[in-house]
Amino acid sequence: MTKLLAQIRPDVAAMPIHGGLRLEQELGLDSLAMAALAVRLHEELKVDLMALAERRQQIQTIDDLVKVVEELTNGA
């Protein structure tokens, strides 16, 4: 997940990353960056974009994102 985040925000690669980091507040991902991340998740992991959008309110932290992606990809 860190690799995908770094593709969206290159400065993330230099940050200490842990699952509790909040995507918007601590990593600074705005709505455009979140959309770009969703597209990358679709391209890399075949995550359904509509299903991801429907679960957007559940995704606040990196751990939340990982959990939702695992659920949407059946742990693949």
SULDA-V613331 format. One record per residue. N is the residue number from 0. PSI is psi as a letter, one per 40 degrees, with the letter a starting at -180 (NA if undefined). BURIAL is # if it has 16 or more other ideal C-beta (glycine too) atoms within 10 Angstrom, else .. Layout:
n=N psi=PSI burial=BURIAL
n=N psi=PSI burial=BURIAL
This chain:
n=0 psi=d burial=.
n=1 psi=d burial=.
n=2 psi=d burial=.
n=3 psi=d burial=#
n=4 psi=d burial=#
n=5 psi=d burial=.
n=6 psi=d burial=.
n=7 psi=d burial=#
n=8 psi=g burial=#
n=9 psi=d burial=.
n=10 psi=e burial=.
n=11 psi=d burial=#
n=12 psi=d burial=.
n=13 psi=e burial=.
n=14 psi=i burial=.
n=15 psi=h burial=.
n=16 psi=h burial=.
n=17 psi=i burial=.
n=18 psi=d burial=.
n=19 psi=e burial=.
n=20 psi=h burial=#
n=21 psi=h burial=.
n=22 psi=d burial=#
n=23 psi=d burial=.
n=24 psi=d burial=.
n=25 psi=d burial=.
n=26 psi=e burial=#
n=27 psi=f burial=.
n=28 psi=h burial=#
n=29 psi=a burial=.
n=30 psi=d burial=.
n=31 psi=d burial=.
n=32 psi=d burial=#
n=33 psi=d burial=#
n=34 psi=d burial=.
n=35 psi=d burial=#
n=36 psi=d burial=#
n=37 psi=d burial=#
n=38 psi=d burial=.
n=39 psi=d burial=#
n=40 psi=d burial=#
n=41 psi=d burial=.
n=42 psi=d burial=.
n=43 psi=d burial=.
n=44 psi=e burial=.
n=45 psi=f burial=.
n=46 psi=h burial=#
n=47 psi=h burial=.
n=48 psi=d burial=.
n=49 psi=d burial=.
n=50 psi=d burial=.
n=51 psi=d burial=#
n=52 psi=d burial=.
n=53 psi=d burial=.
n=54 psi=e burial=#
n=55 psi=d burial=.
n=56 psi=d burial=.
n=57 psi=e burial=.
n=58 psi=h burial=#
n=59 psi=d burial=.
n=60 psi=i burial=#
n=61 psi=d burial=#
n=62 psi=d burial=.
n=63 psi=d burial=#
n=64 psi=d burial=#
n=65 psi=d burial=.
n=66 psi=d burial=.
n=67 psi=d burial=#
n=68 psi=d burial=#
n=69 psi=d burial=.
n=70 psi=d burial=.
n=71 psi=d burial=#
n=72 psi=e burial=.
n=73 psi=f burial=.
n=74 psi=e burial=.
n=75 psi=NA burial=.
